[in-house]
């Protein structure tokens, strides 16, 4: 069990350290730990809601069309519910708090929440499917959660500092998550290839948004 826990923690911890040290004005470690815990706690109600949604879909629509079932699971169950839960945690405990005083802070805290969520989710997958799953998810699901966090944080920052619509901070990460899960659930070589290319694009997209917020920090200083 300890090996599974370590295997689940390492990818999330590594990504969180990169994002944390990329911040030129470091956030208090106790706040980082607190939001990791909040991201981890939200897994429980999200898992319950996802299970109920899947059961309701199965009993109501009798999912005989695999493609439609996959889209429902990817966008409405995984994408909407998981990113919605993380966005609610961010909005309740981070958004417009006085100690969030730079644009890049939003990315730090959104990724922190996402890594708390990914850590617990990763542990559940690893204990269910073995250490091979930990290796695969270290290069797929965990980085994807981090990239969703970068995008979410940047959009919350735009809402706060540039009067952009707040709904974008929820809807866009949810759509990105849904696309990821669609490729991840696809079978065969083509699906895996699309997933790899999508992850490469997602990393670049998130990196550009993070860099833009870092530059905005400098201009606001």
C-alpha positions as CSV (number, residue, x, y, z in Angstrom):
1,X,0.0,0.0,0.0
2,X,2.9,2.4,0.8
3,X,4.3,1.7,-2.7
4,X,1.0,2.6,-4.3
5,X,0.7,5.8,-2.3
6,X,4.2,6.9,-3.3
7,X,3.5,6.1,-6.9
8,X,0.3,8.1,-6.8
9,X,2.0,11.1,-5.0
10,X,5.2,11.6,-7.0
11,X,3.7,12.9,-10.3
12,X,1.3,15.4,-8.6
13,X,4.1,16.5,-6.2
14,X,6.6,17.0,-9.1
15,X,4.2,19.1,-11.1
16,X,3.2,21.2,-8.1
17,X,6.8,21.9,-7.3
18,X,7.4,23.1,-10.8
19,X,4.4,25.5,-10.8
20,X,5.3,26.7,-7.3
21,X,8.9,27.5,-8.0
22,X,8.0,29.2,-11.3
23,X,6.2,31.8,-9.1
24,X,8.6,34.6,-8.4
25,X,6.7,35.6,-5.2
26,X,6.2,32.2,-3.4
27,X,2.9,31.5,-1.7
28,X,2.9,30.4,1.9
29,X,3.4,26.6,2.1
30,X,0.7,26.2,4.7
31,X,-1.9,27.6,2.2
32,X,-0.6,25.3,-0.5
33,X,-1.0,22.3,1.8
34,X,-4.5,23.5,2.8
35,X,-5.7,23.7,-0.8
36,X,-4.1,20.4,-1.7
37,X,-6.3,18.9,1.1
38,X,-9.4,20.8,-0.2
39,X,-8.8,19.4,-3.7
40,X,-8.4,15.9,-2.2
41,X,-11.6,16.2,-0.1
42,X,-13.7,17.2,-3.1
43,X,-13.1,13.9,-4.8
44,X,-15.6,12.2,-2.5
45,X,-18.7,14.2,-3.4
46,X,-17.6,14.3,-7.1
47,X,-17.3,10.6,-7.2
48,X,-20.7,10.1,-5.6
49,X,-22.3,12.6,-8.2
50,X,-20.5,10.9,-11.1
51,X,-21.8,7.5,-10.0
52,X,-25.3,8.7,-9.7
53,X,-25.2,10.4,-13.1
54,X,-23.9,7.2,-14.8
55,X,-26.6,5.1,-13.1
56,X,-29.3,7.6,-14.1
57,X,-28.1,7.6,-17.7
58,X,-28.0,3.8,-17.8
59,X,-31.5,3.4,-16.4
60,X,-33.1,6.2,-18.4
61,X,-31.5,6.0,-21.9
62,X,-30.3,2.4,-21.9
63,X,-26.9,3.3,-23.4
64,X,-26.9,1.0,-26.5
65,X,-24.9,3.5,-28.6
66,X,-21.3,3.3,-27.2
67,X,-20.3,6.6,-28.9
68,X,-23.0,8.6,-27.2
69,X,-22.3,6.9,-23.9
70,X,-18.6,7.9,-24.2
71,X,-19.5,11.5,-25.0
72,X,-21.8,11.7,-22.0
73,X,-19.2,10.2,-19.7
74,X,-16.4,12.4,-21.1
75,X,-18.1,15.8,-21.2
76,X,-21.0,15.7,-18.7
77,X,-19.7,13.3,-16.1
78,X,-15.9,13.7,-16.0
79,X,-15.5,17.1,-17.6
80,X,-18.4,19.1,-16.2
81,X,-18.5,17.5,-12.7
82,X,-14.8,17.3,-12.0
83,X,-13.9,20.7,-13.3
84,X,-17.0,22.1,-11.7
85,X,-16.0,20.8,-8.3
86,X,-12.5,22.2,-8.6
87,X,-13.9,25.5,-9.8
88,X,-16.3,25.7,-6.8
89,X,-13.4,25.1,-4.4
90,X,-11.4,27.8,-6.1
91,X,-14.3,30.3,-6.1
92,X,-15.1,29.7,-2.5
93,X,-11.6,29.6,-1.0
94,X,-9.4,31.5,-3.4
95,X,-11.2,33.9,-5.8
96,X,-10.9,37.5,-4.8
97,X,-9.2,36.8,-1.5
98,X,-6.9,39.7,-0.5
99,X,-3.8,37.4,-0.3
100,X,-4.3,36.5,-4.0
101,X,-2.6,39.7,-5.2
102,X,-1.0,38.7,-8.5
103,X,-2.4,37.2,-11.7
104,X,0.0,34.1,-11.6
105,X,-1.2,33.4,-8.0
106,X,-4.5,32.2,-9.6
107,X,-2.6,29.5,-11.6
108,X,-0.6,28.4,-8.5
109,X,-3.8,27.9,-6.5
110,X,-5.8,26.3,-9.3
111,X,-3.1,23.8,-10.0
112,X,-2.7,23.1,-6.3
113,X,-6.4,22.2,-6.0
114,X,-6.1,20.1,-9.2
115,X,-3.1,18.2,-7.9
116,X,-4.9,17.5,-4.6
117,X,-7.7,16.0,-6.7
118,X,-5.4,14.1,-9.0
119,X,-3.4,12.7,-6.1
120,X,-6.5,10.9,-4.6
121,X,-7.9,9.9,-8.0
122,X,-4.4,8.5,-8.9
123,X,-4.2,6.5,-5.7
124,X,-7.7,5.0,-6.4
125,X,-6.7,4.0,-9.9
126,X,-3.3,2.6,-8.8
127,X,-4.8,0.5,-6.0
128,X,-7.4,-0.8,-8.4
129,X,-5.4,-1.5,-11.5
130,X,-1.7,-1.8,-10.4
131,X,1.5,0.0,-10.6
132,X,1.5,0.0,-14.5
133,X,-1.4,2.4,-14.3
134,X,0.7,4.7,-12.1
135,X,3.3,4.9,-14.9
136,X,0.8,5.6,-17.6
137,X,-1.1,8.2,-15.6
138,X,2.1,10.0,-14.6
139,X,2.3,11.1,-18.3
140,X,-1.4,11.4,-19.1
141,X,-4.1,12.1,-16.5
142,X,-2.0,13.8,-13.8
143,X,-0.4,16.3,-16.3
144,X,-3.8,16.8,-17.9
145,X,-5.3,17.8,-14.5
146,X,-2.4,20.3,-14.0
147,X,-3.0,21.8,-17.5
148,X,-6.7,22.2,-16.7
149,X,-5.7,24.0,-13.5
150,X,-3.4,26.3,-15.4
151,X,-6.2,27.2,-17.8
152,X,-8.7,27.6,-15.0
153,X,-6.4,29.8,-13.0
154,X,-5.6,32.0,-15.9
155,X,-9.3,32.4,-16.7
156,X,-10.2,33.3,-13.1
157,X,-7.4,35.8,-13.3
158,X,-8.8,37.4,-16.5
159,X,-12.2,37.6,-14.8
160,X,-10.7,39.4,-11.8
161,X,-8.3,41.8,-13.5
162,X,-9.7,42.1,-17.0
163,X,-13.5,41.8,-16.5
164,X,-13.7,38.7,-18.6
165,X,-16.9,36.5,-18.1
166,X,-16.5,34.3,-15.0
167,X,-18.3,31.4,-16.6
168,X,-15.3,30.8,-18.9
169,X,-13.2,29.7,-15.9
170,X,-15.5,26.7,-15.5
171,X,-16.8,26.0,-19.1
172,X,-13.4,26.0,-20.9
173,X,-11.6,23.6,-18.6
174,X,-14.6,21.4,-18.6
175,X,-14.6,21.2,-22.4
176,X,-10.8,20.6,-22.4
177,X,-11.3,17.8,-19.9
178,X,-14.1,16.3,-22.0
179,X,-12.0,16.2,-25.1
180,X,-9.2,14.6,-23.1
181,X,-11.5,11.9,-21.8
182,X,-13.0,11.3,-25.3
183,X,-9.5,10.4,-26.6
184,X,-8.6,8.5,-23.5
185,X,-11.6,6.3,-23.7
186,X,-11.1,5.6,-27.4
187,X,-9.8,2.2,-28.4
188,X,-6.9,1.4,-30.6
189,X,-3.9,3.1,-32.2
190,X,-5.7,6.1,-33.6
191,X,-7.2,7.0,-30.2
192,X,-3.9,6.8,-28.4
193,X,-2.2,8.8,-31.1
194,X,-4.8,11.6,-30.9
195,X,-4.5,11.6,-27.1
196,X,-0.7,12.1,-27.4
197,X,-1.1,15.0,-29.8
198,X,-3.8,16.5,-27.7
199,X,-1.7,16.4,-24.6
200,X,1.2,18.0,-26.5
201,X,-1.1,20.8,-27.6
202,X,-2.6,21.2,-24.1
203,X,0.9,21.5,-22.5
204,X,1.8,24.2,-25.0
205,X,-1.5,26.0,-24.6
206,X,-1.2,26.0,-20.8
207,X,2.5,27.1,-20.9
208,X,1.6,30.1,-23.1
209,X,-1.1,31.1,-20.7
210,X,1.2,30.7,-17.6
211,X,3.9,32.7,-19.3
212,X,1.5,35.5,-20.2
213,X,0.4,35.8,-16.6
214,X,4.0,35.9,-15.4
215,X,4.6,38.8,-17.8
216,X,1.5,40.5,-16.5
217,X,2.9,40.1,-12.9
218,X,6.0,42.0,-13.9
219,X,4.0,44.8,-15.6
220,X,1.8,45.2,-12.5
221,X,4.8,45.3,-10.1
